[in-house]
Amino acid sequence: MFRAAGPGYRAAHAGHLSLIQLKVMTAIETCRTAALGGHVEACEDCGHWRIAYNSCRNRHCPRCQGAAARTWLAEREADLLPVGYFHVVFTLPAEIADIAYQNKAVIYDLLFKAASETMLTIAADPKHLGARIGITAVLHTWGSAMTHHPHVHMIVPGGGIAPDGTRWISSRPAFLLPVRVLGALFRCLFLTRLLTLHDAGRLFFGGSVAHLADRRAFLRHLSPVRKKRWVVYAKPPFAGPKAVLAYLSRYTHRVAISNRRLIVFDGNGVTFRYKDYRRDGPERQRVMTLATDAFIQRFLLHVLPRGFHRIRHYGLLAGSARKASLALARRLLEVAPEPANDNTAESDDYRPPCPCCGGRMIIIETFERWQQPRAPPSTMATTGKILA
């Protein structure tokens, strides 16, 4: 799709695409093609061989997140505690999302900070949990139809360490923190700091929202959202640590749309599946067709600023004190300490097995960008077996 329509889209929108958007388009178009080089794999048993082109490894490419997700999950598995885990979602109102689109790095960072501080503050309050909790937060900027819908998913253990560090305080089995209280504090923290950013001149306003550069107009724009309830959604706890990892594997390295949701691309339009969350039951699953340019435009809405971290950890899981905090939590929960993780023996070989016999595929030849391999590979004998 990008290979077919990308050059025309770039020409039609010349001067309106950022450098990072152009780089994402190029990466997706050249992913697993001769433009990035590759290698030849051969089966150790039957000699079957195949060509494998290199991946772009861009974090916005729907085909390149598998290996990154596996590596990340292997590291996070050691952080799991034998307690229930909750899923909490903080969502920005539409009025704020319009501002966020033109100020991605600043507003997305503020979303992370306001949401995490809300959770840590309410959890530490003796009226609620009275403990220091851990948080893994993941930013998503899209709705199911790829519209701009910034929100943060959080995975939170059901409990935390007491302020004096002498005991583990567990939450109720099906309740972590009151969502209305979370929503009220989140709204207060976010709007207060958003106004500070505006006063400091750190927000950009162009196009249809250019008038918001004026402080009075900005305050009028925010007036309705000061009165409305901000949505904080808490799902029931997961059914054990394995369910937490299964969820994380689906969400941490997800992009705006996966290839499996695409149905038809005929050169003029793209048909794909999406969920309409305003409907229930079978009616929730819907199908949408967009013109190719409109589809690419929606996809590029969700390209993140360069260097922006969309997975962050807070509280007990914050990087500087994570190991010590988790060790203390395990001691208070009276569980065995996590064994040392020896990655030296772990294989990073994720190549699919041989399609003929299921044997192990090994690399027998590599080739550079824009080159093609020798055929048949020089290490193959006429019998098809790999030469020693």
VENWO-V71558 format. One line per field, one symbol per residue. phi: phi as a letter, one per 30 degrees, with the letter a starting at -180 (. if undefined). psi: psi as a letter, one per 30 degrees, with the letter a starting at -180 (. if undefined). burial: # if it has 24 or more other C-alpha atoms within 12 Angstrom, else .. A space follows every 10 residues. Layout:
phi->???
psi->???
burial->???
This chain:
phi->.dddceeddd ddceiccddd dddddddddc ehbddcilac cbddcciebb cbddcdiddc ddcccddddd ddddddeddd cdbdbccbbc bddedddddd dcbedddddd eedddddddd dddddddcci bcccbccbdb cbcdciddbd accbcbddka ddedicaccd ddebbcbddd dddddedddd dddddddddd icccbbidcd dddddddddd ddedddcddd dbccdedddj eddddddddd cdcdceacdd ddcbbcjcab cbcaccddcc iddddbbbbb eedddddddd ecdddeidcc bbbbidcded bddddddddd dddhcdddde ccddcddcdc ddddddbidd cbdcabbdei cbddbdedcc dddjdddd
psi->eeeefeeeee efgkfgklee eeeeeeeeef khlffgaalk kkkfeffkll kjlllfgkff kffgfeeeee eeeeefeffk lhlkkljkkk kkleeeeeee efheeeeeee eeeeeeeeee eeefkffceh ljlkkjkkkk gllfggljik lkkkkkkiaa klefgflkjk llegkdlkee eeeeeeeeee eefeeeeeff ggkkklbfgf fffkeeeeee efeeffflkk jkkjllllil eeeeeeeeff eegkleklef fkekjgfflk klklkjffll affejlkkkk keeeeeeeef fgkllkgkjg klklbfgkee geeeeeeeee effhlklklk jjfefkkgjg kklkfefglk klkfklllkg lllkklkfgk lffflkk.
burial->##..##..## .......... ########## ####.##### ####.##### ########## ######.### ..#..##### ########## ###.###### ########## ########## ####...### ########## ########## ########## ##.....### #...#####. ########## #..##..#.. ..###..... .##....#.. ##..##...# ####..##.. #..##.###. ########.. ##.......# ####...... .......#.# .######### #####....# ########.. .#..###### .#........ .......... #......... #######... ..#..##.## .....#..
